[in-house]
């Protein structure tokens, strides 16, 4: 996804309903207090949960975020790590949880989200790219290979 790429977010692994993303914060990621902007934190959690949802089934389409709730617990600084997992899924929905940690391992934010499995994107005749195959260790996969 171009937006995710522009933020410098890297996929560090996914499979079996789990995902991990990381980013090294720079000035473009910061708010007026010189900590991670909430939009960066929420984007990472959203994308991590979406990748986890797609990896749970090997689903060939995309997912759409139906709802998401984020709780910010402490300022997020330096290198951030978002981990996500599927808590429950049906044939059409995935219920996920994501957590954001700083480079000291401190929990900075937590989110829950509901994702709808889609076969394709109706706008402009686009069709979603194949979902990542479930794998125990897919560290060679790049974010652009796993569109949400």
HUHUGI-V312212 format. One record per helix or strand. SS is the DSSP state (2 for helix, 1 for strand). FROM is the first residue (numbers start at 0). LEN is the number of residues. Records with the same first field share a line. If there is no record, write none. Layout:
SS->FROM-LEN + FROM-LEN
This chain:
2->1-5 + 26-3 + 37-18 + 122-3 + 142-3
1->9-6 + 17-7 + 29-1 + 35-1 + 62-10 + 78-11 + 92-9 + 106-11
